[in-house]
Amino acid sequence: MAGQEKPRRAIAPFVRHMLLCDDVRPVTGNQRKVTVYGLTSVLKVGQSGFPARFGFTVYLQLTAGRGAGNGRIVVVDAEDGSLCYEGQDHPMTFSDDPLLLYAAKIRIPSCELPRAGLYWVEFWYEGMFVARRPLLVR
């Protein structure tokens, strides 16, 4: 119809960085920089054994997304593909400039992992798989 804009379809972003860590905080006086605390790719289970519960943060730097949509973090057992954690939707709105960075800090408050092994921490956008990072649990 004349004079009405079509709604922009969300286009999945490109993941520049996807870090698993304890926390991320902006650098005082420079909002373009962050400090990453407790960067990890391996979690060690203590005396309590399995199943084990862990909390951690996923820090994403994204580019090339368009429009608005929802991102989500999912944790999957690499051995059998079973779902260990499915996070809530996180609204994301990207600018028209595909080169601008969009940063997201997503907290995983508690993820139950049934056994030692390899897990995939995955980022999904609007129901589409975008990226994954390995998480080794010992």
PyMOL CGO cylinders between C-alpha atoms (Angstrom):
from pymol import cmd
from pymol.cgo import CYLINDER

trace = [
    CYLINDER, 0.00, 0.00, 0.00, 1.21, 3.48, -0.83, 0.3, 1, 1, 1, 1, 1, 1,
    CYLINDER, 1.21, 3.48, -0.83, 2.88, 5.36, 2.00, 0.3, 1, 1, 1, 1, 1, 1,
    CYLINDER, 2.88, 5.36, 2.00, 3.30, 2.34, 4.27, 0.3, 1, 1, 1, 1, 1, 1,
    CYLINDER, 3.30, 2.34, 4.27, 6.64, 0.75, 4.92, 0.3, 1, 1, 1, 1, 1, 1,
    CYLINDER, 6.64, 0.75, 4.92, 6.98, -2.99, 4.96, 0.3, 1, 1, 1, 1, 1, 1,
    CYLINDER, 6.98, -2.99, 4.96, 8.18, -4.33, 8.30, 0.3, 1, 1, 1, 1, 1, 1,
    CYLINDER, 8.18, -4.33, 8.30, 11.88, -5.17, 8.11, 0.3, 1, 1, 1, 1, 1, 1,
    CYLINDER, 11.88, -5.17, 8.11, 12.61, -8.86, 8.31, 0.3, 1, 1, 1, 1, 1, 1,
    CYLINDER, 12.61, -8.86, 8.31, 15.16, -9.78, 10.96, 0.3, 1, 1, 1, 1, 1, 1,
    CYLINDER, 15.16, -9.78, 10.96, 18.45, -10.98, 9.48, 0.3, 1, 1, 1, 1, 1, 1,
    CYLINDER, 18.45, -10.98, 9.48, 20.66, -13.14, 11.70, 0.3, 1, 1, 1, 1, 1, 1,
    CYLINDER, 20.66, -13.14, 11.70, 23.84, -11.46, 12.88, 0.3, 1, 1, 1, 1, 1, 1,
    CYLINDER, 23.84, -11.46, 12.88, 27.41, -12.65, 12.42, 0.3, 1, 1, 1, 1, 1, 1,
    CYLINDER, 27.41, -12.65, 12.42, 29.16, -13.62, 15.67, 0.3, 1, 1, 1, 1, 1, 1,
    CYLINDER, 29.16, -13.62, 15.67, 32.50, -11.85, 15.97, 0.3, 1, 1, 1, 1, 1, 1,
    CYLINDER, 32.50, -11.85, 15.97, 33.13, -13.05, 19.51, 0.3, 1, 1, 1, 1, 1, 1,
    CYLINDER, 33.13, -13.05, 19.51, 31.31, -15.48, 21.77, 0.3, 1, 1, 1, 1, 1, 1,
    CYLINDER, 31.31, -15.48, 21.77, 33.02, -15.84, 25.14, 0.3, 1, 1, 1, 1, 1, 1,
    CYLINDER, 33.02, -15.84, 25.14, 32.12, -18.04, 28.10, 0.3, 1, 1, 1, 1, 1, 1,
    CYLINDER, 32.12, -18.04, 28.10, 33.11, -16.34, 31.33, 0.3, 1, 1, 1, 1, 1, 1,
    CYLINDER, 33.11, -16.34, 31.33, 32.13, -15.34, 34.86, 0.3, 1, 1, 1, 1, 1, 1,
    CYLINDER, 32.13, -15.34, 34.86, 31.30, -11.72, 34.02, 0.3, 1, 1, 1, 1, 1, 1,
    CYLINDER, 31.30, -11.72, 34.02, 31.92, -8.82, 31.63, 0.3, 1, 1, 1, 1, 1, 1,
    CYLINDER, 31.92, -8.82, 31.63, 32.03, -5.17, 32.65, 0.3, 1, 1, 1, 1, 1, 1,
    CYLINDER, 32.03, -5.17, 32.65, 32.54, -1.97, 30.66, 0.3, 1, 1, 1, 1, 1, 1,
    CYLINDER, 32.54, -1.97, 30.66, 35.87, -0.20, 31.16, 0.3, 1, 1, 1, 1, 1, 1,
    CYLINDER, 35.87, -0.20, 31.16, 35.37, 3.01, 33.13, 0.3, 1, 1, 1, 1, 1, 1,
    CYLINDER, 35.37, 3.01, 33.13, 35.69, 5.99, 30.83, 0.3, 1, 1, 1, 1, 1, 1,
    CYLINDER, 35.69, 5.99, 30.83, 35.65, 3.93, 27.62, 0.3, 1, 1, 1, 1, 1, 1,
    CYLINDER, 35.65, 3.93, 27.62, 32.34, 2.29, 26.76, 0.3, 1, 1, 1, 1, 1, 1,
    CYLINDER, 32.34, 2.29, 26.76, 33.90, 0.70, 23.65, 0.3, 1, 1, 1, 1, 1, 1,
    CYLINDER, 33.90, 0.70, 23.65, 36.01, -1.62, 25.81, 0.3, 1, 1, 1, 1, 1, 1,
    CYLINDER, 36.01, -1.62, 25.81, 35.08, -4.35, 28.25, 0.3, 1, 1, 1, 1, 1, 1,
    CYLINDER, 35.08, -4.35, 28.25, 36.95, -6.37, 30.85, 0.3, 1, 1, 1, 1, 1, 1,
    CYLINDER, 36.95, -6.37, 30.85, 36.25, -10.09, 30.79, 0.3, 1, 1, 1, 1, 1, 1,
    CYLINDER, 36.25, -10.09, 30.79, 36.46, -11.92, 34.11, 0.3, 1, 1, 1, 1, 1, 1,
    CYLINDER, 36.46, -11.92, 34.11, 36.98, -15.66, 34.44, 0.3, 1, 1, 1, 1, 1, 1,
    CYLINDER, 36.98, -15.66, 34.44, 37.22, -16.58, 30.76, 0.3, 1, 1, 1, 1, 1, 1,
    CYLINDER, 37.22, -16.58, 30.76, 36.70, -20.34, 30.55, 0.3, 1, 1, 1, 1, 1, 1,
    CYLINDER, 36.70, -20.34, 30.55, 36.26, -23.31, 28.29, 0.3, 1, 1, 1, 1, 1, 1,
    CYLINDER, 36.26, -23.31, 28.29, 36.59, -25.98, 31.00, 0.3, 1, 1, 1, 1, 1, 1,
    CYLINDER, 36.59, -25.98, 31.00, 34.46, -26.45, 34.13, 0.3, 1, 1, 1, 1, 1, 1,
    CYLINDER, 34.46, -26.45, 34.13, 35.66, -28.74, 36.92, 0.3, 1, 1, 1, 1, 1, 1,
    CYLINDER, 35.66, -28.74, 36.92, 33.15, -30.53, 39.12, 0.3, 1, 1, 1, 1, 1, 1,
    CYLINDER, 33.15, -30.53, 39.12, 33.94, -30.59, 42.82, 0.3, 1, 1, 1, 1, 1, 1,
    CYLINDER, 33.94, -30.59, 42.82, 33.28, -33.25, 45.41, 0.3, 1, 1, 1, 1, 1, 1,
    CYLINDER, 33.28, -33.25, 45.41, 29.52, -33.05, 44.91, 0.3, 1, 1, 1, 1, 1, 1,
    CYLINDER, 29.52, -33.05, 44.91, 29.78, -34.96, 41.61, 0.3, 1, 1, 1, 1, 1, 1,
    CYLINDER, 29.78, -34.96, 41.61, 27.14, -35.24, 38.91, 0.3, 1, 1, 1, 1, 1, 1,
    CYLINDER, 27.14, -35.24, 38.91, 24.68, -34.00, 37.99, 0.3, 1, 1, 1, 1, 1, 1,
    CYLINDER, 24.68, -34.00, 37.99, 26.43, -30.65, 38.46, 0.3, 1, 1, 1, 1, 1, 1,
    CYLINDER, 26.43, -30.65, 38.46, 24.99, -27.15, 38.34, 0.3, 1, 1, 1, 1, 1, 1,
    CYLINDER, 24.99, -27.15, 38.34, 26.93, -24.23, 36.95, 0.3, 1, 1, 1, 1, 1, 1,
    CYLINDER, 26.93, -24.23, 36.95, 26.19, -20.58, 36.32, 0.3, 1, 1, 1, 1, 1, 1,
    CYLINDER, 26.19, -20.58, 36.32, 28.16, -18.52, 33.81, 0.3, 1, 1, 1, 1, 1, 1,
    CYLINDER, 28.16, -18.52, 33.81, 27.91, -15.61, 31.39, 0.3, 1, 1, 1, 1, 1, 1,
    CYLINDER, 27.91, -15.61, 31.39, 27.95, -15.63, 27.59, 0.3, 1, 1, 1, 1, 1, 1,
    CYLINDER, 27.95, -15.63, 27.59, 29.33, -12.43, 26.08, 0.3, 1, 1, 1, 1, 1, 1,
    CYLINDER, 29.33, -12.43, 26.08, 28.53, -11.84, 22.41, 0.3, 1, 1, 1, 1, 1, 1,
    CYLINDER, 28.53, -11.84, 22.41, 29.83, -9.27, 19.97, 0.3, 1, 1, 1, 1, 1, 1,
    CYLINDER, 29.83, -9.27, 19.97, 27.67, -9.32, 16.86, 0.3, 1, 1, 1, 1, 1, 1,
    CYLINDER, 27.67, -9.32, 16.86, 27.67, -7.52, 13.51, 0.3, 1, 1, 1, 1, 1, 1,
    CYLINDER, 27.67, -7.52, 13.51, 25.68, -7.52, 10.27, 0.3, 1, 1, 1, 1, 1, 1,
    CYLINDER, 25.68, -7.52, 10.27, 22.30, -8.14, 11.89, 0.3, 1, 1, 1, 1, 1, 1,
    CYLINDER, 22.30, -8.14, 11.89, 19.28, -6.25, 10.58, 0.3, 1, 1, 1, 1, 1, 1,
    CYLINDER, 19.28, -6.25, 10.58, 16.03, -5.33, 12.25, 0.3, 1, 1, 1, 1, 1, 1,
    CYLINDER, 16.03, -5.33, 12.25, 14.82, -6.61, 15.59, 0.3, 1, 1, 1, 1, 1, 1,
    CYLINDER, 14.82, -6.61, 15.59, 14.56, -10.15, 16.86, 0.3, 1, 1, 1, 1, 1, 1,
    CYLINDER, 14.56, -10.15, 16.86, 15.26, -12.44, 19.77, 0.3, 1, 1, 1, 1, 1, 1,
    CYLINDER, 15.26, -12.44, 19.77, 18.47, -14.23, 20.66, 0.3, 1, 1, 1, 1, 1, 1,
    CYLINDER, 18.47, -14.23, 20.66, 18.71, -17.21, 22.96, 0.3, 1, 1, 1, 1, 1, 1,
    CYLINDER, 18.71, -17.21, 22.96, 21.42, -19.37, 24.54, 0.3, 1, 1, 1, 1, 1, 1,
    CYLINDER, 21.42, -19.37, 24.54, 21.06, -23.16, 24.50, 0.3, 1, 1, 1, 1, 1, 1,
    CYLINDER, 21.06, -23.16, 24.50, 23.37, -25.78, 26.05, 0.3, 1, 1, 1, 1, 1, 1,
    CYLINDER, 23.37, -25.78, 26.05, 23.45, -29.22, 24.41, 0.3, 1, 1, 1, 1, 1, 1,
    CYLINDER, 23.45, -29.22, 24.41, 25.24, -32.44, 25.33, 0.3, 1, 1, 1, 1, 1, 1,
    CYLINDER, 25.24, -32.44, 25.33, 27.63, -33.05, 22.41, 0.3, 1, 1, 1, 1, 1, 1,
    CYLINDER, 27.63, -33.05, 22.41, 27.52, -36.83, 22.89, 0.3, 1, 1, 1, 1, 1, 1,
    CYLINDER, 27.52, -36.83, 22.89, 23.79, -37.44, 22.54, 0.3, 1, 1, 1, 1, 1, 1,
    CYLINDER, 23.79, -37.44, 22.54, 22.35, -34.07, 21.49, 0.3, 1, 1, 1, 1, 1, 1,
    CYLINDER, 22.35, -34.07, 21.49, 20.15, -33.79, 24.59, 0.3, 1, 1, 1, 1, 1, 1,
    CYLINDER, 20.15, -33.79, 24.59, 19.11, -30.33, 25.72, 0.3, 1, 1, 1, 1, 1, 1,
    CYLINDER, 19.11, -30.33, 25.72, 20.61, -29.33, 29.09, 0.3, 1, 1, 1, 1, 1, 1,
    CYLINDER, 20.61, -29.33, 29.09, 19.57, -25.67, 29.16, 0.3, 1, 1, 1, 1, 1, 1,
    CYLINDER, 19.57, -25.67, 29.16, 17.34, -23.41, 27.10, 0.3, 1, 1, 1, 1, 1, 1,
    CYLINDER, 17.34, -23.41, 27.10, 17.45, -19.76, 28.06, 0.3, 1, 1, 1, 1, 1, 1,
    CYLINDER, 17.45, -19.76, 28.06, 14.85, -17.10, 27.68, 0.3, 1, 1, 1, 1, 1, 1,
    CYLINDER, 14.85, -17.10, 27.68, 14.57, -14.83, 24.66, 0.3, 1, 1, 1, 1, 1, 1,
    CYLINDER, 14.57, -14.83, 24.66, 16.72, -11.70, 24.68, 0.3, 1, 1, 1, 1, 1, 1,
    CYLINDER, 16.72, -11.70, 24.68, 15.38, -8.87, 22.49, 0.3, 1, 1, 1, 1, 1, 1,
    CYLINDER, 15.38, -8.87, 22.49, 18.00, -7.48, 20.10, 0.3, 1, 1, 1, 1, 1, 1,
    CYLINDER, 18.00, -7.48, 20.10, 17.68, -4.53, 17.75, 0.3, 1, 1, 1, 1, 1, 1,
    CYLINDER, 17.68, -4.53, 17.75, 20.35, -3.94, 15.13, 0.3, 1, 1, 1, 1, 1, 1,
    CYLINDER, 20.35, -3.94, 15.13, 21.10, -0.69, 13.33, 0.3, 1, 1, 1, 1, 1, 1,
    CYLINDER, 21.10, -0.69, 13.33, 21.07, -0.25, 9.57, 0.3, 1, 1, 1, 1, 1, 1,
    CYLINDER, 21.07, -0.25, 9.57, 24.88, -0.11, 9.58, 0.3, 1, 1, 1, 1, 1, 1,
    CYLINDER, 24.88, -0.11, 9.58, 26.12, -3.73, 9.26, 0.3, 1, 1, 1, 1, 1, 1,
    CYLINDER, 26.12, -3.73, 9.26, 29.59, -2.74, 10.51, 0.3, 1, 1, 1, 1, 1, 1,
    CYLINDER, 29.59, -2.74, 10.51, 28.45, -1.53, 13.92, 0.3, 1, 1, 1, 1, 1, 1,
    CYLINDER, 28.45, -1.53, 13.92, 29.09, -3.87, 16.83, 0.3, 1, 1, 1, 1, 1, 1,
    CYLINDER, 29.09, -3.87, 16.83, 26.21, -5.01, 18.99, 0.3, 1, 1, 1, 1, 1, 1,
    CYLINDER, 26.21, -5.01, 18.99, 27.23, -6.41, 22.39, 0.3, 1, 1, 1, 1, 1, 1,
    CYLINDER, 27.23, -6.41, 22.39, 25.11, -8.70, 24.54, 0.3, 1, 1, 1, 1, 1, 1,
    CYLINDER, 25.11, -8.70, 24.54, 25.84, -10.10, 27.98, 0.3, 1, 1, 1, 1, 1, 1,
    CYLINDER, 25.84, -10.10, 27.98, 23.60, -13.09, 28.70, 0.3, 1, 1, 1, 1, 1, 1,
    CYLINDER, 23.60, -13.09, 28.70, 23.69, -14.65, 32.15, 0.3, 1, 1, 1, 1, 1, 1,
    CYLINDER, 23.69, -14.65, 32.15, 23.06, -18.38, 32.54, 0.3, 1, 1, 1, 1, 1, 1,
    CYLINDER, 23.06, -18.38, 32.54, 22.00, -18.55, 36.20, 0.3, 1, 1, 1, 1, 1, 1,
    CYLINDER, 22.00, -18.55, 36.20, 22.01, -22.34, 36.55, 0.3, 1, 1, 1, 1, 1, 1,
    CYLINDER, 22.01, -22.34, 36.55, 22.65, -25.08, 34.02, 0.3, 1, 1, 1, 1, 1, 1,
    CYLINDER, 22.65, -25.08, 34.02, 22.48, -28.73, 35.08, 0.3, 1, 1, 1, 1, 1, 1,
    CYLINDER, 22.48, -28.73, 35.08, 25.02, -30.98, 33.35, 0.3, 1, 1, 1, 1, 1, 1,
    CYLINDER, 25.02, -30.98, 33.35, 24.46, -34.73, 33.81, 0.3, 1, 1, 1, 1, 1, 1,
    CYLINDER, 24.46, -34.73, 33.81, 28.01, -36.03, 33.35, 0.3, 1, 1, 1, 1, 1, 1,
    CYLINDER, 28.01, -36.03, 33.35, 31.58, -35.22, 32.42, 0.3, 1, 1, 1, 1, 1, 1,
    CYLINDER, 31.58, -35.22, 32.42, 32.14, -34.56, 28.74, 0.3, 1, 1, 1, 1, 1, 1,
    CYLINDER, 32.14, -34.56, 28.74, 31.79, -32.05, 25.95, 0.3, 1, 1, 1, 1, 1, 1,
    CYLINDER, 31.79, -32.05, 25.95, 28.86, -29.66, 25.73, 0.3, 1, 1, 1, 1, 1, 1,
    CYLINDER, 28.86, -29.66, 25.73, 27.95, -27.06, 23.12, 0.3, 1, 1, 1, 1, 1, 1,
    CYLINDER, 27.95, -27.06, 23.12, 26.93, -23.58, 24.21, 0.3, 1, 1, 1, 1, 1, 1,
    CYLINDER, 26.93, -23.58, 24.21, 24.88, -22.32, 21.26, 0.3, 1, 1, 1, 1, 1, 1,
    CYLINDER, 24.88, -22.32, 21.26, 23.55, -18.94, 20.19, 0.3, 1, 1, 1, 1, 1, 1,
    CYLINDER, 23.55, -18.94, 20.19, 20.23, -18.98, 18.31, 0.3, 1, 1, 1, 1, 1, 1,
    CYLINDER, 20.23, -18.98, 18.31, 18.56, -15.98, 16.69, 0.3, 1, 1, 1, 1, 1, 1,
    CYLINDER, 18.56, -15.98, 16.69, 14.91, -16.02, 15.68, 0.3, 1, 1, 1, 1, 1, 1,
    CYLINDER, 14.91, -16.02, 15.68, 14.89, -19.83, 15.80, 0.3, 1, 1, 1, 1, 1, 1,
    CYLINDER, 14.89, -19.83, 15.80, 18.01, -20.14, 13.60, 0.3, 1, 1, 1, 1, 1, 1,
    CYLINDER, 18.01, -20.14, 13.60, 21.28, -21.64, 14.80, 0.3, 1, 1, 1, 1, 1, 1,
    CYLINDER, 21.28, -21.64, 14.80, 24.05, -19.04, 14.51, 0.3, 1, 1, 1, 1, 1, 1,
    CYLINDER, 24.05, -19.04, 14.51, 27.14, -20.18, 16.45, 0.3, 1, 1, 1, 1, 1, 1,
    CYLINDER, 27.14, -20.18, 16.45, 28.45, -22.53, 19.12, 0.3, 1, 1, 1, 1, 1, 1,
    CYLINDER, 28.45, -22.53, 19.12, 31.38, -22.77, 21.48, 0.3, 1, 1, 1, 1, 1, 1,
    CYLINDER, 31.38, -22.77, 21.48, 32.67, -25.90, 23.24, 0.3, 1, 1, 1, 1, 1, 1,
    CYLINDER, 32.67, -25.90, 23.24, 32.46, -26.30, 27.00, 0.3, 1, 1, 1, 1, 1, 1,
    CYLINDER, 32.46, -26.30, 27.00, 34.39, -29.21, 28.49, 0.3, 1, 1, 1, 1, 1, 1,
    CYLINDER, 34.39, -29.21, 28.49, 33.18, -30.51, 31.84, 0.3, 1, 1, 1, 1, 1, 1,
    CYLINDER, 33.18, -30.51, 31.84, 35.47, -32.67, 33.96, 0.3, 1, 1, 1, 1, 1, 1,
]
cmd.load_cgo(trace, "trace")
